[in-house]
Amino acid sequence: MWAEILFLKFLIPFLDSGYSTTQSPQATQSPQANESPLATQDSTAPRGSTLTQGHMATRMSPVTSTLETTPFQNFSGYQIGVGRADCTGQVADITLMGYGKSGQYARGILTRLYSRAFIMAEPDGSNRMVFVSIDIGMVSQRLRLEVLNRLQMKYGSLYRKDNVILSGTHTHSGPAGYFQYTLFVIASEGYTNRTFEYMVTGIVQSIEIAHTNMKRGRILINKGNVDGAQINRSPYSYLQNPQSERARYSSNTDKEMIVLKMVDLNGDDLGLISWFAVHPVSMNNSNHLVNSDNMGYASYLFEQEKNKGYLPGEGPYVAAFASSNLGDVSPNTLGPHCINTGESCDNPNSSCPIGGPNMCIAMGPGQDMFDSTQIIGWIIYQKAKELYASASQEVTGPLASAHQWVNMTDVTVWLNSTHTAKTCKPALGYSFAAGTIDGVGGLNFSQGAMEENPFWDTIRNQLLGSPSEEIKECHKPKPILLHTGEMSRPNPWHPEIVDVQIITVGSLAITALPGEFTTMSGRRFREAVQNMTVVTSGLCNVYTHYITTYEEYQAQRYEAASTIYGPHTLSAYFFFFRALAKAIAYHVLGPCPNGPEPPFFKQLITNLIANIVDKAPTGKTFGDVLQPLEPKYRVVRLTKRSWNSSETHHTFLTVEKYEATSQTWQIVHNDASWETRFYWHKGLLGQSNATIQWHIPETAQPGSYRIRYLGHYRKQDFLRPAVILSFESTSSTFEVVTT
């Protein structure tokens, strides 16, 4: 989610640097018909009609596409490979990506971030697919293009744009700075090549590990409902959908979890992929520790159980908890309340009588954000564990993939047999700046805004120019705050060219969604493909904000204001994905055109956060212990709840236990462990402190312990380039006792 109008803070330096705002030439758009709410449900072209996009016409399928697969003769299992690699990147001097909150910089680490890769190939190793779930906010187009480039350099045509899906878990507590479109660069406070390289390297390495470890195995699938882990954060938008449609579902959120269980031919565990719709925003926008949030905690629990005896991030078993159609789904199950009065603010504008929308925040179910993250992650983990244990339906059949780049700003869609409409150049509405109940915007914008504000319009017009009448008309009823599709300096502010992609594994279809689909958008999407189990995999390949239904768009809450290609965005995606499904079903993948290739910008605004030389205080050296530990600590029960292949040099800290028999110190925790927290406190004139906490678990064994800090500092001699040097620090020994 993006909560603040960051251009107010960061755009002026860009303009002063010689960049000026320009508007793209106005495109001619066909007249739009008045569209009834029910029209979108049947938003397909009449039989024999075409989908027009620029100069390209694609023959369209009927309302639903039927995918059928031919089973293998004497099927003996797939070739399966799993791999995990660290992609954490910077944990200080960088913005956290997700909330768009000014000043939410990384100041330490709670858990590491990982890329988890899964390769599935037909028995002869020919057709194959790669699914990668990454502990980041979202996959940027620049990130995907560079990963594909490096895979091509190493493997040739084996791993390509059509058979590789990159999906972000959507944690809001990972580093920013890896984007190329200007709006995201501004929100990141600049592009950071260091973080970009960490991410690319980690993703590619996870695929390399999976490729190296491929073995014959089986894939089992299971489905089940998860209770108590989510609420709909825009229920008034959901209610705009037809009552007859809503009546088919028992909840206003998707409760279904889909689990893929991967085992070798001996039945030994290899890995798991789980898809479930919930925002990883249990860690709120006051957090400054890099972490993977609730979905990452579920992965942590599952991998720790399967990789017994290994430190977190190590061991052969890989468990990914991937995102789905989470657009309007919150984990803050206590719902929205006014933080100043305690009363409910579950109303169409998410506003409080005193203090307005800035006071309306959702929390829970825990006592604080750490507690809530564990509770939601535990619920998700427990259901996945149950489904994994009982999985018995085997996935068999050939693999296929289809991909196309499409220009989402110029798509004509059929509303019915006589009327058409078009998608729009990107734009964000006023409610975008309001944020959500998971993270408010801070400038007193309200969700559900249907009118422009002269004050903000004047500021925007002076800084960025005025939106054209064409884009305002196209996006109605959205009042436009940022006309990003008409802003191109220093680079375009939003993508025009977007990936659409489907991969099928037997009777399973994985659709790579380039954004955040809402609950009902995802349901309609799955219903459009028959005879298959359809996975709506979110935050894939390129980020395009949200995708609501046409009816939800009329309410103009945050998700609708962030549907950047206008009210018919979902209908356009229906068309493209049906075309891909038809290409797979009729084995006509060869003629499927690539579409217009997206750009890869080389000149980007660099990191705006000062990165100064580190200095030790007078009389101190790097690594000095500033506050000695107590000689003895007691294991205590913290709650009454019922829940209880990174290498070690990729860590900022270790907790070590002395083993008397071997007279050695053994590492029992690292900075990927949930029980440890590393805080970095930036001081004046380059003088900073680090605080390491170990929240001693009930399972800790009595004995002698110590904590080690593995740090780095930046040094620069006169007229010489800066260098990064390492150092170590070790605490005094302390005892852990149980009584």
Residue pairs with C-beta under 8 A, 6 or more apart in sequence:
1 98
1 99
1 100
1 172
1 279
1 281
1 435
1 436
1 438
1 439
1 558
1 562
2 99
2 100
2 187
2 432
2 435
2 545
2 562
3 99
3 100
3 101
3 285
3 433
3 434
3 435
3 436
3 439
3 440
3 441
3 442
4 100
4 101
4 102
4 433
4 435
4 441
4 442
4 443
5 433
5 441
5 443
5 456
5 481
5 482
6 100
6 102
6 186
6 187
7 186
7 463
7 464
7 482
8 459
8 463
9 102
10 186
10 189
10 608
11 186
11 463
11 464
12 463
13 608
14 489
14 490
14 605
15 21
15 463
19 489
19 490
20 489
21 463
21 464
21 465
21 487
21 489
22 465
22 487
22 488
22 489
23 465
23 468
23 483
23 486
23 487
24 425
24 485
24 486
24 488
26 468
26 470
27 409
27 410
27 425
27 470
29 422
29 470
29 474
30 412
30 420
30 422
32 420
32 421
32 422
32 474
33 415
33 418
33 419
33 420
33 421
35 415
35 419
35 421
35 550
35 567
37 240
37 241
37 242
37 550
37 551
37 554
38 242
39 415
39 416
39 419
39 550
40 415
40 549
40 550
40 551
40 568
40 570
40 571
41 242
41 245
41 524
42 63
42 416
43 413
43 414
43 415
43 550
43 568
43 570
43 571
43 574
44 60
44 61
44 62
44 63
44 414
44 574
44 575
44 578
45 51
45 60
45 413
45 414
45 575
46 414
46 417
47 62
49 60
49 414
50 57
50 58
50 59
50 60
51 57
51 58
51 59
51 60
51 411
51 412
51 413
51 575
51 576
51 579
52 411
52 412
53 406
53 407
53 410
53 411
53 412
54 407
54 410
54 596
56 593
56 595
58 575
58 579
59 579
60 575
60 578
60 579
61 578
61 579
61 581
61 582
63 528
64 527
64 528
64 529
64 530
65 528
65 529
65 530
65 578
65 581
65 582
65 585
66 529
66 530
66 531
66 585
67 504
67 509
67 529
67 530
67 531
67 532
67 581
67 584
67 585
68 531
68 585
69 397
69 398
69 504
69 506
69 507
70 397
70 398
71 396
71 397
71 506
72 122
72 123
72 396
72 397
72 398
75 123
75 396
75 397
76 123
76 216
77 123
77 216
77 217
77 218
77 265
78 120
78 121
78 122
78 123
78 216
78 217
78 218
78 219
78 505
79 119
79 120
79 121
79 122
79 123
79 125
79 128
79 214
79 215
79 216
79 217
80 118
80 119
80 120
80 121
80 214
80 215
80 216
80 217
80 219
80 262
80 264
80 270
80 271
81 117
81 118
81 119
81 209
81 210
81 211
81 212
81 213
81 214
81 215
82 116
82 117
82 118
82 119
82 209
82 210
82 213
82 262
82 270
82 271
82 316
82 317
82 318
83 116
83 117
83 205
83 206
83 207
83 208
83 209
83 210
83 211
83 212
83 213
83 318
83 645
84 114
84 115
84 116
84 117
84 206
84 209
84 313
84 318
84 645
84 646
85 114
85 115
85 117
85 201
85 202
85 203
85 205
85 206
85 209
85 645
85 646
86 112
86 113
86 114
86 115
86 202
86 313
86 646
86 650
87 113
87 114
87 115
87 134
87 135
87 136
87 198
87 199
87 201
87 202
87 203
87 206
88 109
88 112
88 113
88 175
88 198
88 202
88 290
88 650
89 113
89 174
89 175
89 194
89 195
89 198
89 199
90 106
90 175
90 177
90 192
90 194
90 195
90 198
91 106
91 107
91 108
91 109
91 175
91 290
91 652
91 678
91 680
92 105
92 106
92 107
92 108
92 680
92 682
93 105
93 106
93 609
93 610
93 611
93 682
94 105
94 106
94 175
94 176
94 177
94 192
94 195
94 607
94 609
95 104
95 105
95 106
95 175
95 176
95 177
95 187
95 188
95 189
95 609
96 104
96 105
96 106
96 172
96 173
96 174
96 175
96 176
96 287
96 288
96 290
97 136
97 137
97 138
97 172
97 174
97 175
97 176
97 177
97 187
97 188
98 137
98 170
98 171
98 172
98 173
98 174
98 281
98 439
99 172
99 285
99 435
99 439
100 187
100 435
101 285
101 439
101 442
102 442
104 285
104 287
104 288
105 288
105 609
106 175
106 288
106 289
106 290
107 288
107 289
107 679
107 680
107 681
107 682
108 288
108 289
108 290
108 677
108 678
108 679
108 680
108 690
108 691
109 289
109 290
109 291
109 652
109 671
109 677
109 678
110 173
110 283
110 289
110 290
110 291
110 370
110 674
110 677
110 678
111 290
111 291
111 292
111 296
111 297
111 300
111 312
111 671
111 672
111 673
111 674
112 290
112 292
112 312
112 313
112 646
112 650
112 651
112 671
112 672
113 134
113 135
113 136
113 171
113 174
113 290
113 291
113 292
113 296
114 134
114 135
114 202
114 206
114 292
114 299
114 313
114 646
115 132
115 133
115 134
115 135
115 199
115 202
115 203
115 205
115 206
116 132
116 133
116 134
116 206
116 271
116 299
116 318
116 319
116 320
117 130
117 131
117 132
117 203
117 206
117 207
117 209
117 210
117 318
118 130
118 131
118 132
118 210
118 262
118 271
118 273
118 318
118 320
119 128
119 129
119 130
119 207
119 210
119 211
119 214
120 128
120 129
120 131
120 219
120 399
120 505
121 127
121 128
121 129
121 214
121 399
122 128
122 398
122 399
123 216
125 214
127 163
127 398
127 399
127 400
127 401
128 158
128 159
128 163
128 399
129 163
129 164
129 165
129 399
129 401
129 503
129 505
129 510
130 159
130 163
130 164
130 165
130 207
130 210
131 165
131 167
131 273
131 320
131 322
131 503
131 510
131 537
132 164
132 165
132 166
132 167
132 203
132 206
132 207
133 167
133 168
133 169
133 273
133 320
133 321
133 322
133 323
134 166
134 167
134 168
134 169
134 199
134 202
134 203
135 169
135 171
135 174
135 292
135 296
136 168
136 169
136 171
136 174
136 175
136 178
136 199
137 168
137 170
137 171
137 172
137 174
137 176
137 539
138 168
138 170
138 539
138 543
139 166
139 167
139 168
139 539
139 540
139 541
139 542
139 543
140 178
140 179
140 180
140 184
140 542
140 543
141 180
141 181
141 495
141 499
141 541
141 542
141 543
141 598
142 178
142 179
142 180
142 196
142 600
142 601
143 166
143 178
143 196
143 199
143 200
143 203
144 166
144 499
144 541
144 542
145 598
145 600
146 196
146 200
146 600
147 164
147 166
147 200
147 203
147 204
148 159
148 160
148 161
148 164
150 200
150 204
151 158
151 159
151 164
151 204
151 207
152 159
152 160
154 204
154 208
155 211
159 207
161 403
161 499
161 501
162 401
162 402
162 403
162 501
162 589
163 401
163 503
164 207
165 501
165 503
165 510
165 512
165 537
165 540
165 541
166 203
166 540
166 541
167 322
167 323
167 512
167 537
167 538
167 539
167 540
168 323
168 538
168 539
168 540
168 543
169 280
169 292
169 293
169 295
169 296
169 321
169 322
169 323
169 539
170 279
170 280
170 295
170 323
170 326
170 516
170 538
170 539
171 280
171 283
171 291
171 292
171 293
171 295
171 296
172 279
172 280
172 281
172 283
172 285
172 293
172 439
173 283
173 287
173 289
173 290
173 291
173 292
173 293
174 290
174 292
175 192
175 195
175 198
175 290
176 184
176 187
176 188
176 189
176 192
176 195
177 188
177 189
177 190
177 191
177 192
177 195
177 196
177 607
178 188
178 191
178 192
178 195
178 196
178 199
179 185
179 188
179 191
179 543
180 191
180 491
180 599
180 600
180 601
180 604
181 491
181 492
181 493
181 494
181 495
182 487
182 489
182 490
182 491
182 492
182 493
182 605
183 482
183 484
183 493
183 494
184 543
185 191
185 491
185 604
185 605
186 605
189 607
189 608
189 609
190 604
190 605
190 606
190 607
190 608
190 609
191 604
191 605
191 606
191 607
192 606
192 607
209 645
213 316
215 264
215 270
216 264
216 265
217 262
217 263
217 264
217 265
217 270
218 262
218 263
218 264
218 265
218 394
219 260
219 261
219 262
219 394
219 395
219 505
220 260
220 261
220 262
220 263
220 391
220 392
220 393
220 394
220 395
221 258
221 259
221 260
221 261
221 391
221 393
221 394
221 395
221 508
221 533
222 258
222 259
222 261
222 387
222 388
222 390
222 391
222 392
222 393
223 256
223 257
223 258
223 259
223 387
223 533
224 256
224 257
224 259
224 383
224 386
224 387
225 255
225 256
225 257
225 383
226 255
226 256
226 257
226 276
226 379
226 380
226 383
227 255
227 379
228 333
228 365
228 379
229 276
229 278
229 331
229 333
229 376
229 379
229 380
230 253
230 255
230 277
230 278
230 329
230 330
230 331
230 333
231 253
231 329
231 330
231 332
231 333
231 335
231 362
232 238
232 252
232 253
232 328
232 329
232 330
232 519
233 279
233 328
233 329
233 330
233 332
233 336
233 362
233 436
233 437
233 438
234 328
234 436
234 447
234 518
234 552
234 555
234 557
234 558
234 559
235 252
235 346
236 347
236 348
236 448
236 555
236 557
237 328
237 518
237 548
237 552
237 555
237 557
237 559
237 560
238 246
238 252
238 328
238 518
238 519
238 520
238 552
239 246
240 549
240 551
240 552
240 554
240 555
241 520
241 549
241 551
241 552
242 551
245 520
246 252
246 520
249 523
252 519
253 277
253 328
253 329
253 519
254 277
254 324
254 325
254 329
254 519
254 522
254 523
256 276
257 274
257 275
257 276
257 380
257 383
257 384
257 387
258 274
258 275
258 276
258 533
258 535
259 272
259 273
259 274
259 384
259 387
259 388
259 391
260 272
260 273
260 274
260 395
260 508
261 272
261 388
261 391
262 269
262 270
262 271
262 272
262 273
263 269
263 270
264 270
269 306
269 317
270 316
270 317
270 318
271 317
271 318
271 319
271 320
272 302
272 318
272 319
272 320
272 384
272 388
273 320
273 322
274 298
274 319
274 320
274 321
274 322
274 380
274 384
274 387
275 322
275 323
275 324
275 535
275 536
275 537
276 295
276 321
276 324
276 380
276 383
277 323
277 324
277 325
277 326
277 329
277 519
277 522
277 538
278 294
278 295
278 326
278 329
278 330
278 331
278 376
278 380
279 326
279 329
279 330
279 331
279 438
280 292
280 293
280 294
280 295
280 296
280 323
280 331
281 293
281 330
281 331
281 332
281 438
281 439
282 293
282 294
282 331
282 332
282 366
282 369
282 372
282 373
282 376
282 377
283 289
283 291
283 293
283 369
283 370
283 373
284 361
284 363
284 369
284 438
284 439
285 439
286 369
287 369
289 677
289 678
289 679
291 373
292 299
292 300
293 373
293 377
294 331
294 372
294 373
294 376
294 377
294 380
295 321
295 322
295 323
295 377
295 380
296 321
296 377
297 373
297 374
297 376
297 377
297 378
297 381
297 674
298 319
298 321
298 377
298 378
298 380
298 381
298 384
299 319
299 320
299 321
300 312
300 377
300 672
300 674
301 377
301 378
301 381
302 319
302 321
302 381
302 384
302 385
303 312
303 315
303 317
303 318
303 319
304 312
305 385
306 315
306 317
306 319
307 314
307 315
307 316
307 317
309 315
311 646
311 648
311 667
311 669
311 670
311 672
311 673
312 646
312 669
312 670
312 672
312 673
312 674
313 645
313 646
313 650
313 670
313 672
314 645
314 646
314 647
315 645
316 645
319 384
321 380
321 384
322 537
322 538
323 537
323 538
323 539
324 522
324 535
324 536
324 537
324 538
325 513
325 516
325 517
325 518
325 519
325 521
325 522
325 523
325 525
325 536
325 538
326 516
326 517
326 538
327 515
327 516
327 517
327 518
327 519
327 521
327 522
327 538
327 546
327 547
327 548
327 559
328 518
328 519
328 548
328 552
328 559
329 519
330 362
330 436
330 437
330 438
331 372
331 376
332 362
332 363
332 364
332 372
332 437
332 438
333 364
333 365
333 376
334 362
334 363
334 364
334 365
335 344
335 346
335 362
335 364
335 437
336 344
336 345
336 346
336 350
336 360
336 361
336 362
336 437
337 343
337 344
337 345
337 360
337 361
337 362
337 363
338 344
338 345
338 352
338 353
338 354
338 355
338 359
338 360
339 359
339 360
339 361
340 352
340 354
340 355
340 359
341 352
341 353
341 354
341 359
343 352
343 353
345 351
345 352
345 359
345 360
345 437
348 447
348 448
348 555
348 557
349 357
349 446
349 447
349 448
350 357
350 360
350 434
350 436
350 437
350 446
350 447
350 448
350 557
351 357
351 360
351 446
351 447
352 359
352 360
356 444
356 446
357 434
357 440
357 441
357 444
357 445
357 446
357 447
358 440
358 441
358 442
358 444
360 437
360 440
361 437
361 438
361 440
362 437
362 438
363 372
364 372
365 372
365 375
365 376
366 372
366 373
366 374
366 375
371 639
374 643
374 674
375 641
375 643
378 643
382 643
395 505
395 506
395 507
395 508
396 506
397 505
397 506
397 507
398 504
398 506
399 503
399 504
399 505
399 506
400 503
400 504
400 584
400 589
401 501
401 502
401 503
401 504
401 584
401 589
402 501
402 502
402 580
402 581
402 583
402 584
402 589
402 592
403 499
403 500
403 501
403 502
403 580
403 592
404 499
404 500
404 501
404 576
404 579
404 580
404 592
404 593
404 594
404 595
405 497
405 498
405 499
405 500
405 594
405 595
405 596
405 597
405 598
406 497
406 498
406 500
406 576
406 595
406 596
407 496
407 497
407 498
407 595
407 596
408 423
408 495
408 496
408 497
408 498
408 544
408 565
408 569
408 572
409 423
409 424
409 425
409 426
409 485
409 496
409 565
410 422
410 423
411 422
411 423
411 565
411 568
411 572
411 575
412 420
412 421
412 422
413 420
413 421
413 422
413 423
413 568
413 571
413 572
413 575
414 420
415 421
415 571
421 567
421 568
421 571
422 474
422 566
422 568
423 565
423 566
423 568
423 569
423 572
424 471
424 474
424 475
424 485
424 565
424 566
425 471
425 474
425 483
425 485
425 486
425 496
426 484
426 485
426 493
426 494
426 495
426 496
426 564
426 565
427 467
427 471
427 475
427 478
427 480
427 482
427 483
427 484
427 485
427 564
427 566
428 480
428 481
428 482
428 484
428 545
428 561
428 562
428 564
429 449
429 475
429 478
429 479
429 480
429 481
429 556
429 560
429 561
429 562
430 445
430 449
430 451
430 452
430 453
430 456
430 479
430 480
430 481
430 556
430 561
431 445
431 446
431 447
431 448
431 449
431 556
431 557
431 558
431 560
431 561
431 562
432 481
432 482
432 558
432 561
432 562
433 441
433 443
433 445
433 481
434 440
434 441
434 445
434 446
434 447
434 449
434 558
434 561
435 441
435 442
435 445
435 558
436 447
436 558
447 556
447 557
447 558
447 561
448 555
448 556
448 557
449 479
449 556
449 561
450 477
450 479
450 556
451 479
452 479
452 480
456 481
460 466
460 481
460 482
464 482
464 483
464 487
465 483
465 486
465 487
466 483
467 480
467 483
467 486
468 483
468 486
471 480
471 483
471 485
471 486
472 480
474 566
475 566
475 567
476 567
477 553
477 554
477 556
478 553
478 556
478 560
478 561
478 566
478 567
479 556
481 561
482 493
484 492
484 493
484 494
484 564
485 493
485 494
485 496
485 564
487 493
490 603
490 604
490 605
491 601
491 603
491 604
492 599
494 544
494 564
495 542
495 543
495 544
495 598
497 595
497 596
497 597
497 598
497 599
498 514
498 542
498 544
498 598
499 512
499 514
499 540
499 541
499 542
500 512
500 514
500 573
500 576
500 577
500 580
501 511
501 512
501 540
501 541
501 580
502 509
502 510
502 511
502 512
502 577
502 580
502 581
502 584
503 509
503 510
503 512
504 510
504 532
504 584
507 531
507 532
507 533
508 532
508 533
508 535
509 529
509 532
509 533
509 534
509 535
509 581
510 535
510 537
511 525
511 534
511 535
511 536
511 537
511 577
512 537
512 540
512 541
513 525
513 536
513 537
513 538
513 539
513 540
513 547
513 573
514 540
514 541
514 542
514 543
514 544
515 538
515 539
515 543
515 544
515 545
515 546
515 547
516 538
516 539
516 545
516 546
516 547
516 559
517 525
517 536
517 538
517 546
517 547
517 570
518 546
518 547
518 548
518 549
518 552
518 559
520 549
520 552
521 547
521 548
521 549
521 552
521 570
522 536
524 549
524 570
524 574
525 534
525 536
525 570
525 573
525 574
525 577
526 534
526 536
528 574
528 577
528 578
529 577
529 578
529 581
542 598
544 564
544 565
545 562
545 563
545 564
546 558
546 559
546 560
546 562
546 563
546 564
547 563
547 569
547 570
547 573
548 559
548 560
548 563
548 569
548 570
549 570
550 567
550 568
550 570
550 571
552 559
552 560
553 560
553 563
553 567
554 560
554 567
563 569
565 572
580 592
582 588
583 589
583 591
583 592
611 714
612 686
612 714
613 686
613 714
613 715
613 716
613 722
614 622
614 686
614 687
614 688
614 713
614 714
614 715
615 685
615 686
615 687
616 622
616 624
616 687
617 687
622 711
622 713
622 727
622 729
623 709
623 711
623 727
623 728
623 729
624 729
625 729
625 731
625 732
626 689
628 731
628 732
629 707
629 731
629 732
629 734
630 734
631 732
631 734
631 735
632 734
632 735
632 736
632 737
633 696
633 734
633 735
633 736
633 737
634 736
634 737
634 738
634 739
635 696
635 697
635 698
635 700
635 702
635 736
635 737
635 738
636 696
637 698
638 695
638 698
644 698
644 699
646 670
646 672
648 654
648 667
648 670
649 710
651 670
651 671
651 672
651 710
652 671
652 678
652 690
652 709
652 710
652 711
653 670
653 671
653 676
653 678
653 692
653 707
653 708
653 709
653 710
654 667
654 669
654 670
654 707
654 708
654 710
655 667
655 668
655 669
655 670
655 673
655 675
655 676
655 694
655 705
655 706
655 707
656 665
656 666
656 667
656 668
656 705
656 706
656 707
656 708
657 665
657 666
657 668
657 701
657 703
657 704
657 705
658 664
658 665
658 666
658 703
658 704
658 705
658 706
658 733
659 665
659 666
665 706
668 705
669 675
669 676
669 694
670 676
671 678
675 694
675 695
675 696
675 697
676 692
676 693
676 694
676 695
677 692
677 693
677 695
678 690
678 691
678 692
678 693
679 690
679 691
679 692
679 693
680 688
680 689
680 690
681 688
681 689
681 690
681 691
682 688
683 689
690 709
690 711
692 707
692 709
694 707
696 736
700 736
701 736
702 735
702 736
702 737
702 738
703 735
703 736
704 733
704 734
704 735
705 733
705 734
705 735
705 736
706 730
706 731
706 732
706 733
706 734
707 730
707 731
708 728
708 729
708 730
708 731
709 728
709 729
709 730
710 726
710 728
711 726
711 727
711 728
711 729
712 724
712 725
712 726
712 727
713 724
713 725
713 727
714 722
714 723
714 724
715 722
715 723
715 724
715 725
716 722
716 723
